[in-house]
Amino acid sequence: MTRFRSCLVLITGASSGIGAATALKLSKLGASLALTGRKLENLNQVAKECSEGAASAPFVVDGDITKEADNERILKATLDKYGKLDVLVNNAGIIETGTIETTSMEQFDRVMNTNIRSIYHLTMLAVPHLIKSKGNVVNVSSVNGIRSFPGVLAYNISKMSVDQFTRCVALELAAKNVRVNCVNPGVTVTNLHKRGGMDEETYKKFLEHSRNTHAMGRPGQASEVADAIVFLASESASFITGASLPIDGGRHAMCPR
């Protein structure tokens, strides 16, 4: 893991949850960081926490990854600052509840634009620089990308797309020594579901229900997903590409009885 001492890692959605946890772990391993997200105040707080005991403070550039101009600006600012890119962590994502009968096209477009279109665009922009550094990409998908669940249709489709995108791009870039993998978290304690509309009481019951829906009897923590991201981004995973790694307490392996 010490290889991160010479690495530049760009993390999207770094202002909270899994993105913030990943930034904190990588900072402790000596990585140089570029953190992006929509909430500048939160980004600055994460950067401050990463700076404690680190050789240098993370570079913060706010932006909305659903906007092409922002993606171009984020990457340019990162390259202007560091001159290279070694790892891209596509973490930013949203959730919308709804079925085929209740999910509006506005909801569908919002989820797809954030969860897959933005990843496609930013990765496309980053690839020439990752080829130069023989770097890698880690996408944050979901157990919803490999299993089907009712009530979050657009989200399921978007995360399935992330998994297919990961595999396809991994095959395209393997000969150029660029690895592409994704992690597939189960229910993880972040603010994702609250931002998606769950109130406090509903969210509490949702987490409690994880005792039944996850083989290990609990939801995951952002730090546990971050550990897997750090592993896949490191030289310890040098022969892994095109993988979808469940970080879900066994949920992907469960079937109703």
C-alpha positions as CSV (number, residue, x, y, z in Angstrom):
1,M,0.0,0.0,0.0
2,T,3.0,2.3,0.3
3,R,2.8,2.9,-3.4
4,F,0.2,5.6,-2.7
5,R,3.0,7.9,-1.5
6,S,3.7,8.8,-5.2
7,C,0.1,8.6,-6.4
8,L,-2.5,11.2,-7.2
9,V,-6.1,10.1,-6.6
10,L,-9.2,12.0,-7.8
11,I,-12.3,11.1,-5.8
12,T,-15.8,12.2,-6.7
13,G,-18.6,12.6,-4.2
14,A,-15.8,13.1,-1.6
15,S,-17.8,15.4,0.7
16,S,-19.4,12.6,2.7
17,G,-20.0,8.9,3.1
18,I,-17.9,6.4,1.2
19,G,-16.0,9.1,-0.7
20,A,-15.0,10.9,2.5
21,A,-14.0,7.6,4.2
22,T,-11.9,6.7,1.1
23,A,-10.1,10.0,1.2
24,L,-9.3,9.6,4.9
25,K,-7.8,6.2,4.4
26,L,-5.8,7.2,1.3
27,S,-4.4,10.3,3.1
28,K,-3.1,8.1,5.8
29,L,-1.3,6.0,3.2
30,G,0.4,9.0,1.8
31,A,-1.6,9.6,-1.4
32,S,-2.0,13.1,-2.9
33,L,-5.7,13.8,-3.2
34,A,-8.0,15.8,-5.4
35,L,-11.5,15.9,-3.8
36,T,-14.6,17.0,-5.7
37,G,-18.3,17.2,-4.9
38,R,-21.1,19.8,-4.9
39,K,-20.9,20.9,-1.3
40,L,-17.7,23.0,-0.9
41,E,-18.1,23.4,2.9
42,N,-18.3,19.7,3.4
43,L,-15.3,19.1,1.0
44,N,-13.2,21.6,3.0
45,Q,-14.1,19.8,6.2
46,V,-13.0,16.4,4.7
47,A,-9.8,18.0,3.4
48,K,-9.1,19.4,6.9
49,E,-9.5,15.9,8.4
50,C,-7.3,14.4,5.7
51,S,-4.6,17.0,6.4
52,E,-4.0,16.0,10.0
53,G,-0.7,14.2,10.0
54,A,-0.5,14.1,6.2
55,A,2.5,15.5,4.2
56,S,0.2,17.8,2.1
57,A,-3.4,19.0,2.2
58,P,-5.8,17.6,-0.4
59,F,-6.7,19.8,-3.4
60,V,-10.4,20.7,-3.3
61,V,-12.4,21.6,-6.4
62,D,-16.2,21.7,-6.2
63,G,-18.4,20.9,-9.1
64,D,-21.5,19.0,-10.4
65,I,-20.4,15.9,-12.3
66,T,-23.6,15.8,-14.2
67,K,-22.4,18.9,-16.1
68,E,-19.8,18.2,-18.8
69,A,-18.2,21.6,-18.3
70,D,-17.7,20.9,-14.6
71,N,-16.1,17.5,-15.3
72,E,-13.7,19.2,-17.8
73,R,-12.9,21.9,-15.2
74,I,-12.4,19.4,-12.4
75,L,-9.9,17.3,-14.4
76,K,-8.1,20.3,-15.8
77,A,-7.7,21.9,-12.3
78,T,-6.4,18.6,-10.9
79,L,-3.9,18.2,-13.7
80,D,-2.8,21.8,-13.5
81,K,-2.2,21.2,-9.8
82,Y,-0.4,17.8,-9.9
83,G,0.5,17.2,-13.5
84,K,-0.8,13.7,-13.5
85,L,-3.5,11.3,-12.5
86,D,-2.9,7.8,-11.1
87,V,-6.3,6.7,-9.8
88,L,-9.9,7.8,-10.4
89,V,-12.5,6.9,-7.9
90,N,-16.0,7.4,-9.3
91,N,-18.0,7.4,-6.1
92,A,-20.6,10.1,-6.5
93,G,-24.2,8.7,-6.7
94,I,-27.8,9.3,-5.8
95,I,-30.9,7.1,-5.3
96,E,-34.5,7.6,-6.2
97,T,-37.4,5.5,-5.0
98,G,-40.1,4.3,-7.4
99,T,-41.4,1.5,-9.6
100,I,-42.2,1.3,-13.3
101,E,-45.6,2.7,-12.4
102,T,-44.3,5.6,-10.2
103,T,-40.8,6.6,-11.4
104,S,-41.0,9.7,-13.6
105,M,-38.8,10.4,-16.5
106,E,-37.3,13.3,-14.6
107,Q,-36.3,10.9,-11.8
108,F,-34.9,8.4,-14.3
109,D,-32.8,11.0,-16.0
110,R,-31.5,12.4,-12.8
111,V,-30.4,9.0,-11.6
112,M,-28.9,7.9,-14.9
113,N,-27.1,11.3,-15.4
114,T,-25.5,11.1,-12.0
115,N,-24.8,7.4,-11.6
116,I,-23.6,6.4,-15.0
117,R,-23.4,9.2,-17.6
118,S,-21.1,11.3,-15.4
119,I,-18.9,8.2,-14.8
120,Y,-18.7,7.6,-18.5
121,H,-17.8,11.2,-19.2
122,L,-15.2,11.7,-16.5
123,T,-13.6,8.4,-17.2
124,M,-13.4,9.2,-20.9
125,L,-11.6,12.4,-20.1
126,A,-9.3,10.8,-17.6
127,V,-8.2,7.8,-19.7
128,P,-5.4,9.4,-21.7
129,H,-3.8,10.5,-18.4
130,L,-4.4,7.1,-16.8
131,I,-2.7,5.4,-19.8
132,K,0.4,7.6,-19.2
133,S,0.6,6.7,-15.5
134,K,-0.6,3.0,-16.0
135,G,-3.2,3.9,-13.4
136,N,-6.6,2.5,-12.6
137,V,-10.2,3.3,-12.0
138,V,-12.5,2.2,-9.1
139,N,-16.2,2.7,-9.6
140,V,-18.7,2.6,-6.7
141,S,-21.6,0.4,-7.8
142,S,-24.0,-1.4,-5.5
143,V,-25.3,-4.9,-4.7
144,N,-28.3,-3.5,-6.7
145,G,-26.1,-3.8,-9.7
146,I,-25.8,-7.6,-9.3
147,R,-29.2,-8.4,-7.7
148,S,-32.7,-7.2,-8.3
149,F,-34.8,-5.3,-5.7
150,P,-38.2,-3.8,-6.1
151,G,-39.0,-0.1,-5.3
152,V,-35.8,1.5,-6.6
153,L,-36.0,0.7,-10.4
154,A,-34.0,3.5,-11.8
155,Y,-31.3,3.1,-9.2
156,N,-31.0,-0.7,-10.0
157,I,-30.7,0.0,-13.7
158,S,-28.0,2.7,-13.1
159,K,-25.9,0.4,-10.9
160,M,-26.2,-2.5,-13.3
161,S,-24.9,-0.1,-15.9
162,V,-21.9,0.7,-13.7
163,D,-21.0,-3.0,-13.5
164,Q,-21.2,-3.4,-17.3
165,F,-19.3,-0.2,-17.9
166,T,-16.6,-1.5,-15.5
167,R,-16.2,-4.8,-17.3
168,C,-16.2,-3.3,-20.8
169,V,-13.7,-0.6,-20.1
170,A,-11.5,-3.0,-18.2
171,L,-11.3,-5.1,-21.4
172,E,-10.7,-2.1,-23.6
173,L,-7.8,-0.8,-21.4
174,A,-6.2,-4.0,-20.2
175,A,-3.6,-4.0,-23.0
176,K,-2.7,-0.5,-22.0
177,N,-2.0,-1.5,-18.4
178,V,-5.0,0.4,-17.0
179,R,-7.2,-1.6,-14.6
180,V,-10.9,-0.9,-14.0
181,N,-12.9,-2.4,-11.1
182,C,-15.9,-1.7,-9.0
183,V,-17.2,-2.3,-5.5
184,N,-20.7,-3.3,-4.8
185,P,-21.8,-2.2,-1.3
186,G,-24.9,-3.5,0.4
187,V,-26.8,-1.2,2.8
188,T,-24.1,1.1,4.1
189,V,-24.5,3.7,6.8
190,T,-24.2,7.0,4.9
191,N,-26.6,9.8,4.1
192,L,-27.5,8.4,0.6
193,H,-31.0,7.2,1.6
194,K,-31.9,10.3,3.6
195,R,-30.9,12.5,0.6
196,G,-33.2,10.2,-1.4
197,G,-36.1,11.1,0.7
198,M,-36.2,8.7,3.7
199,D,-37.1,10.3,7.0
200,E,-35.3,9.5,10.2
201,E,-37.7,6.9,11.5
202,T,-38.0,5.1,8.2
203,Y,-34.2,5.1,7.8
204,K,-33.8,3.6,11.3
205,K,-36.2,0.8,10.5
206,F,-34.4,0.3,7.1
207,L,-31.1,-0.2,9.0
208,E,-32.7,-2.6,11.5
209,H,-34.1,-4.6,8.6
210,S,-30.5,-5.2,7.5
211,R,-30.3,-7.9,10.2
212,N,-32.6,-10.0,8.0
213,T,-31.4,-8.9,4.5
214,H,-27.6,-9.3,5.1
215,A,-26.1,-12.7,6.0
216,M,-23.8,-11.0,8.6
217,G,-26.8,-9.4,10.3
218,R,-26.0,-5.8,10.0
219,P,-25.4,-2.9,7.6
220,G,-21.9,-2.0,6.4
221,Q,-19.8,1.0,7.4
222,A,-18.4,3.5,4.9
223,S,-14.9,2.7,6.2
224,E,-15.4,-1.0,5.2
225,V,-16.2,-0.1,1.6
226,A,-13.3,2.3,1.6
227,D,-10.9,-0.5,2.6
228,A,-12.0,-2.4,-0.5
229,I,-11.6,0.7,-2.7
230,V,-8.1,1.2,-1.4
231,F,-7.2,-2.4,-2.0
232,L,-8.5,-2.4,-5.6
233,A,-6.6,0.9,-6.3
234,S,-3.4,-0.5,-4.9
235,E,-0.6,-2.6,-6.4
236,S,-1.9,-5.4,-4.1
237,A,-4.6,-5.8,-6.8
238,S,-2.3,-5.6,-9.7
239,F,-3.8,-8.7,-11.5
240,I,-7.4,-7.7,-10.8
241,T,-9.4,-6.0,-13.5
242,G,-13.1,-6.1,-14.6
243,A,-14.1,-7.3,-11.2
244,S,-17.3,-6.4,-9.3
245,L,-16.5,-6.9,-5.6
246,P,-19.5,-7.3,-3.2
247,I,-19.0,-5.5,0.1
248,D,-22.4,-6.4,1.4
249,G,-22.1,-8.8,4.3
250,G,-23.2,-11.6,2.1
251,R,-26.4,-10.0,0.7
252,H,-25.6,-10.8,-2.9
253,A,-25.5,-14.6,-2.0
254,M,-28.9,-14.7,-0.3
255,C,-32.1,-16.0,-1.7
256,P,-35.6,-16.0,0.0
257,R,-36.8,-19.3,1.5
